[in-house]
Amino acid sequence: MARGRAGDRRAYDRLLGELRPWLCRYFARRLPAIHVDDAVQETLIAVHNRRHDFDITLPFHPWLAAIARFKWVDRLRMMEREQTALDAEPTTPSHEIDIVSCHVVGRLLGGLRPAQAEAIRLVKMNGLSIIEASAQTGQSQSLVKVNIHRGLKRLAGLLVEPAPALADAVTGR
């Protein structure tokens, strides 16, 4: 990305070519097959259009994953609008629960210690390895594992014995 931004067209073309397989796998797990190619193309266009925003001192994968996640949510919303507009029997299952779940999980993670929430987001939600999360956060690999374990244990406790914070997260208050 750094060489592409500096004007090396071959490096930039190679980057975009290497992103395609990862994006195809990412969207194939999350969308019906008919939407995968469009989502990949939209993400590549977004990467191209927002390349000037990328801080080359930071890891590239989390930045790409964030763009892909936004494009996935956009695609889910578009699919819901199309389904509503057609007023027909749905051809794919509703993704409303996925979108609501993302918001609820985000609110629940807000109740954790920042280091725990960040470790869970990076490893469990964004798919980074422990090593990558350690490099990004500056925490040791052991500390990343401990933060994930303790954060998940706290979240499980909230789900077993719902507290007002969980009810607020679900209702959006």
Buried (B, 14 or more C-beta within 10 A) or exposed (E): BEBBEEEEEEBBEEBEEEBBEBBBEBBBEBBBEEBBBBBBEBBBEBBEEEBEEBEEEEBBBBBBBEBBBEBBBBBBEBBBEEBEEEEEEEEEEEBEEEBEEBEBBEBBBEBBEEBBBBBBBBBBBBEBEBEBBBBBBEBEEEBBBBBBEBBBEBBEEBEEEEEEEBEEBBEEE
